[in-house]
Amino acid sequence: MSELLKNIDARTRLAGTNKLEILLFTLGVDARTGRRETFGINVFKVREVMRTPAITAAPEMPDAVQGMVSLRGALVPVVDLGTYVGVGADAQREIMIVTEYNGHTQGFLVEGVDTILRLDWSHMRVPPEMLTARLGGLVTAVTELPDGRLVMMLDVERVLSETSRYDDDFLFRDIEPVPGGDAHVVYFADDSSVARKQIAQTLDAMNVRHVGAVNGRQAWDELRRIATHAEACGRKVSEFVSLILTDVEMPEMDGYMLTRQIKADRRFAGVPVIMHSSLSGMSNQQLGMSVGVDEYVPKFEPQRLSQTLARLLSVDNAGH
């Protein structure tokens, strides 16, 4: 498995072509279906896969948080994904996937890992409402394997927000309204319900109007409609859209591809694009810049996001 996880930079280059690689894993048998479901996580975020080391429990932790382990001198929180999702109650989860989100490292306990699958984001579909309802919105995308199995991408950002302090209200306390903020409209795209909620809370605190989309394809379809309407009215798109904020990982069309489309369309001249991602590595930021992103802001930092938004929106005001 360690051989499969080498050369993260090479995998990063895949994203510019709307492709990704996902590590497949299982959590145990789902008592509701009697099946052992297959889940996936983006390889970008996986640092290593290992046998679970000794875990030190700590008091007053959420149910799914098993405790902490020491990895090369660093204390890493460990989340039992099966417990969190509510599947595989009797499964032995002796494998730990070590991940990095936004510069923070954590371990996820799983029953077993399968292989790494390379595919196009266009093959990742928004999950049907029935599946979303059954798993409480935990699945952000679904794809089908050649053998007929479905792979479900988990909203790991939601897992982290609910087992940490990513969504505490105090994060938004010091965000100030932007002068003339209600004259702006920010369009944002993110497949994580937690991330969309946090973006909306940030923009609400800034008194800036906003419209959200669940993936790049939905955002691009809406943005093209706006551009067509603006042309028909003889007006600039920037009069309808002040700024576009995009996640990187999204089903159907990722943030790199969305940015490419926007920057290649002359109608969006003067509309800045911010990439908002938990893929915080320098190589990911460089790729974002290479497709024309104007700014790169890590997720779960609403203060920093609000400062970047305020700065770019004030420039937009000056331009008008």
Buried (B, 14 or more C-beta within 10 A) or exposed (E): BEEBBEEBEEBBEBBBEBBBBBBBBBBBBBEEEEEBBBBBBBBBBBBEBBEBEEBEEEEEBEEBBBBBBEBEEEEBBBBBBBBBBBBBEEBEBEBBBBBBBBEBBBBBBBBBBBEBBEBBBBBBBBBEEEBBEBBEBBBBBBBEEEEEBBBBBBBBBBBBBBBBEBBEEEBBEEBEEBEEBEBBBBBBBBBBBBBBBBBBBBBBBBBBBBBBBBBBBBBBEBBBEBBEEBEEEEEBBBEBBBBBBBBBBBBBBBBBBBBBBBBEBEBBEBBBBBBBBBBBBEBBBEBBBEBEBBBBBBBBBBEEBBEBBBEBBEEBBEEE
